[in-house]
């Protein structure tokens, strides 16, 4: 498969089915639940509530309109040996059988390169800002592949709208009964859920529209102001970070330029309802977290430019890089302390622990929309730069937005980030239908 064989314009509607076995299993379970709900609905309309849950599962399992095609392209374009090496380093590992501690590296990474990228052996670590080879942009650069556009509607819309219809129909039926006595609570809850989802979708759609509408600049001719840049993460002369997650030397990841980790506990509490019945409620609680970054070189083939990753207020590292899980903390002492603290402040029991690391590493694809500023003479001299390359005289910062521009740093290229996104219609209009449905139910209450 070649990138030219893929229509990056999603159009008005696209039939998007799952492309991996996990997605198909979720989709099949959802379909079974939908059919079971429809069967029960023959004896009472409340069965449609069950169908709505199944439809939501089917919606969740539906990929973005271009995601399946880009997944197939990645498998055919990347060197099989490289894919095999990544597969061997991925998956589940048992770190400590006695303490029931495991670690997991995702076997697929939707934020990774789709087309081949230069390996570390080809990088010029002496003249980091110069062009590579003949100075052509990287294969996955937008000037070569163009800008993708998600389909306006997919099966996600069909499933979601159908689920909303089921919820509204059942709610209207129950509220129209003579014995209904719950007042305005159900429609208000439905409307509020729709409003929250609409607001979240609105801001996500704004970021998507900014990415699609902003032309991507080449590093060698990056203008002053707020350029959009896409390239590969390479090291600055100072080096990069080695991240020690939660201070534990058994959870170390190197070659990082940006990171965020979270330590969570699965805490359970026994609660009693108004009728005296007790039940156990469990949820993941974030106990500690940390984030940081360091400067790196964004290289797009035409040249490199210094990016100050730690200055960005908006960072999206995509899927996590690694996760450590355990029934117990890393040591018995830490386990006893965790149980004591959880019990003292919340009356909870800690049943599981997990540490999750997100980040940006050397060699990763990166999308940056930031503000270029001139570098100081001191910083140029520290790197031994003579100023002959214009792109070495400026650097990118992410702390100050411009009118209509939100500074953003994302792992992945424009192709991979937009390719797995849903359209503005699906992110905003679909949840608005839920909100309007809830408001409409107020007339029945």
SVG drawing of the C-alpha trace seen along z (x, -y; Angstrom):
<svg xmlns="http://www.w3.org/2000/svg" viewBox="-52 -38 84 53">
<polyline fill="none" stroke="black" stroke-width="0.4" points="0.0,0.0 1.2,-3.5 0.1,-6.8 -1.1,-7.9 -3.6,-5.0 -5.4,-6.5 -8.0,-9.2 -7.2,-11.6 -10.4,-13.5 -12.9,-11.6 -15.9,-13.0 -19.5,-13.2 -19.9,-9.6 -17.5,-6.7 -18.3,-3.1 -15.6,-2.5 -15.5,1.0 -12.9,2.1 -9.5,3.1 -8.1,5.2 -9.3,8.1 -9.9,6.1 -12.1,3.7 -14.0,6.5 -14.6,8.2 -16.0,5.0 -18.1,4.4 -19.5,8.0 -20.3,7.7 -22.1,4.4 -24.1,6.0 -25.2,8.9 -26.3,6.4 -28.2,4.4 -30.0,7.5 -30.8,8.6 -32.2,5.2 -34.4,5.2 -35.7,8.6 -36.6,7.4 -38.1,4.2 -40.9,6.4 -42.1,6.9 -41.4,3.4 -39.9,0.3 -37.3,0.2 -35.3,2.8 -34.1,0.0 -31.9,-1.2 -29.9,2.0 -29.7,1.5 -28.3,-2.0 -25.4,-0.6 -24.7,1.8 -24.8,-0.9 -22.3,-3.0 -19.9,0.0 -20.2,0.2 -19.5,-3.5 -16.4,-3.3 -15.1,-0.4 -15.4,-2.4 -12.1,-3.9 -11.6,-7.3 -12.5,-7.5 -8.8,-7.2 -7.4,-5.2 -7.7,-1.7 -6.2,-2.8 -3.2,-4.5 -2.8,-1.3 -2.5,0.8 -0.2,-1.7 2.2,-1.7 2.4,2.1 3.3,2.1 5.6,-0.9 7.8,-0.4 10.6,2.1 9.3,5.5 12.5,6.0 11.8,2.7 8.2,3.7 9.4,7.1 11.9,5.5 9.2,3.2 6.9,6.1 9.5,8.1 10.0,5.1 6.3,4.7 3.7,6.6 3.4,7.8 6.4,8.6 6.4,10.1 8.8,8.0 8.3,9.6 6.2,12.8 6.2,12.8 5.0,9.1 2.7,9.6 4.3,6.7 4.1,6.5 4.8,3.9 3.2,3.4 4.3,1.7 1.5,1.2 1.9,3.4 0.5,0.7 1.2,-3.0 -1.2,-5.2 1.2,-8.2 4.2,-6.5 5.5,-7.0 3.3,-5.8 6.0,-6.2 9.7,-5.4 11.8,-8.0 15.6,-8.3 17.3,-6.2 19.7,-7.5 22.7,-6.2 21.9,-8.8 21.6,-11.8 24.3,-14.4 25.2,-15.1 27.9,-17.6 25.9,-19.9 22.5,-19.3 20.8,-22.2 21.9,-21.4 19.7,-19.6 19.9,-15.8 21.0,-14.3 19.6,-16.4 17.5,-18.5 14.2,-17.0 11.4,-17.0 10.7,-13.8 8.4,-11.3 5.6,-12.0 5.9,-15.8 2.6,-17.5 4.3,-19.0 4.6,-15.5 1.4,-13.8 -1.0,-16.7 -3.4,-17.4 -6.1,-14.7 -9.7,-15.6 -11.9,-13.3 -15.2,-12.2 -18.1,-14.3 -20.1,-11.2 -19.1,-7.6 -20.7,-4.6 -19.8,-6.3 -22.5,-8.9 -25.0,-6.3 -24.4,-4.3 -24.3,-7.4 -27.4,-9.0 -29.3,-5.7 -28.2,-5.3 -29.4,-8.9 -32.7,-8.1 -33.2,-5.0 -32.4,-7.0 -34.8,-9.8 -37.6,-7.5 -37.4,-5.4 -37.1,-8.5 -40.1,-10.1 -42.2,-7.0 -41.4,-6.7 -42.0,-10.4 -45.4,-10.3 -46.7,-7.7 -49.1,-8.7 -47.0,-7.2 -43.8,-9.1 -42.5,-11.1 -38.8,-11.9 -39.5,-15.5 -37.0,-17.3 -33.9,-15.3 -33.6,-12.8 -34.0,-15.4 -31.6,-17.8 -29.0,-15.1 -29.3,-14.1 -29.0,-17.7 -26.0,-18.4 -24.2,-15.3 -24.8,-16.5 -23.6,-20.0 -20.3,-18.8 -19.6,-16.5 -20.4,-19.3 -18.0,-21.7 -15.2,-19.1 -15.9,-18.3 -16.0,-22.0 -12.5,-22.6 -11.2,-19.4 -12.8,-20.4 -11.1,-23.9 -7.7,-22.3 -8.4,-19.9 -9.5,-22.9 -6.4,-24.8 -4.2,-21.9 -6.0,-21.4 -6.2,-25.1 -2.7,-26.2 -0.1,-25.6 3.0,-23.7 6.3,-25.5 9.6,-24.0 12.3,-24.4 14.8,-25.9 12.4,-28.7 10.5,-28.9 9.1,-32.4 9.0,-34.7 5.7,-34.4 3.7,-31.2 4.7,-28.6 3.3,-25.0 6.2,-22.5 6.3,-18.8 9.4,-16.6 11.5,-14.2 12.8,-14.6 16.6,-14.7 18.9,-15.6 20.3,-19.0 24.0,-19.2 23.1,-19.2 21.6,-15.7 18.2,-14.4 16.4,-13.2 16.4,-9.9 13.1,-9.7 12.9,-7.8 9.2,-7.2 8.1,-8.0 11.8,-7.8 12.0,-4.1 15.1,-2.8 13.2,0.2 11.1,-2.1 13.6,-4.1 13.1,-5.2 15.8,-7.0 16.1,-9.2 13.1,-11.4 12.6,-15.1 9.1,-15.4 7.2,-13.3 4.3,-13.0 3.8,-10.1 1.0,-9.3 0.9,-7.0 -2.6,-5.7 -4.1,-3.4 -7.2,-1.3 -9.0,-2.2 -12.1,-0.4 -14.6,-1.5 -17.6,0.2 -20.7,-2.0 -24.2,-1.6 -27.3,-2.8 -30.5,-4.2 -31.9,-0.7 -28.9,0.6 -27.5,2.6 -23.7,2.5 -21.7,2.6 -18.1,2.1 -17.2,-0.9 -13.8,-1.0 -12.1,-3.5 -8.6,-4.6 -7.3,-7.6 -4.3,-9.6 -1.8,-9.9 1.2,-11.5 2.2,-12.8 5.0,-14.8 5.7,-16.3 8.6,-18.0 10.7,-18.4 13.9,-19.7 14.9,-21.3 15.2,-19.2 15.8,-19.5 12.8,-19.2 14.3,-18.1 12.1,-17.8 14.8,-16.8 15.3,-20.4 17.0,-21.4 16.7,-21.4 15.2,-24.0 15.5,-24.1 12.2,-23.6 11.8,-24.2 9.4,-21.4 9.1,-22.5 7.6,-25.8 4.4,-24.4 1.2,-24.7 -0.6,-22.3 1.1,-18.9 -0.5,-15.8 1.7,-12.7 -1.0,-10.4 -1.0,-6.8 1.1,-5.9 4.6,-4.6 4.7,-2.1 2.6,-1.1 3.7,0.7 1.0,2.6 1.1,4.4 -1.1,5.9 1.4,4.5 3.6,1.4 7.2,1.7 8.2,2.7 6.4,4.0 7.2,0.8 5.6,-1.4 2.7,1.0 2.1,0.7 2.4,-3.1 -0.1,-3.3 -2.6,-1.2 -2.2,-3.4 -2.6,-6.7 -5.6,-5.6 -7.3,-4.2 -6.5,-7.2 -7.8,-9.9 -10.5,-8.1 -11.3,-4.9 -10.2,-3.0 -8.4,0.2 -5.7,0.2 -6.1,3.2 -3.9,2.4 -1.2,-0.1 -0.2,-1.4 2.3,-3.9 1.7,-5.2 4.3,-7.1 3.5,-9.3 6.1,-11.1 8.1,-12.1 11.4,-10.3 14.2,-10.7 13.2,-9.5 9.5,-10.1 7.4,-12.2 6.3,-15.5 3.9,-18.3 4.6,-21.8 2.7,-25.0 4.6,-27.6 6.2,-31.0 9.6,-31.6 12.0,-33.9 15.6,-34.9 18.2,-33.1 20.7,-34.9 24.4,-35.2 25.3,-33.3 23.2,-30.3 24.6,-30.3 28.2,-30.5 27.5,-27.6 26.7,-25.4 29.5,-26.7 27.1,-28.0 28.4,-30.6 24.9,-31.8 25.1,-30.9 21.9,-28.8 18.8,-31.0 17.0,-28.2 19.8,-27.9 19.2,-31.6 15.7,-31.0 14.0,-28.7 10.4,-27.7 8.6,-28.5 5.1,-27.5 4.2,-29.7 2.5,-32.6 -0.6,-32.2 -1.3,-34.6 -4.8,-35.7 -6.4,-32.7 -3.4,-30.5 -3.0,-28.0 0.5,-26.9 0.6,-23.1 3.0,-20.2 1.8,-16.8 3.5,-13.4 2.9,-12.2 2.8,-13.9 -0.2,-15.9 -1.1,-12.8 -1.3,-10.5 -3.0,-13.0 -5.7,-14.2 -6.0,-10.7 -7.3,-9.2 -9.5,-12.2 -13.3,-12.4 -14.9,-15.3 -16.2,-18.5 -19.8,-17.2 -19.2,-14.0 -17.4,-15.8 -19.9,-18.7 -23.2,-18.1 -23.8,-14.5 -23.5,-15.4 -25.6,-18.5 -28.4,-16.2 -28.3,-14.6 -28.4,-18.0 -31.4,-19.1 -33.1,-15.8 -32.8,-16.4 -34.1,-19.9 -37.0,-18.6 -37.9,-16.2 -38.4,-19.1 -41.7,-19.8 -43.0,-16.4 -41.9,-16.5"/>
</svg>
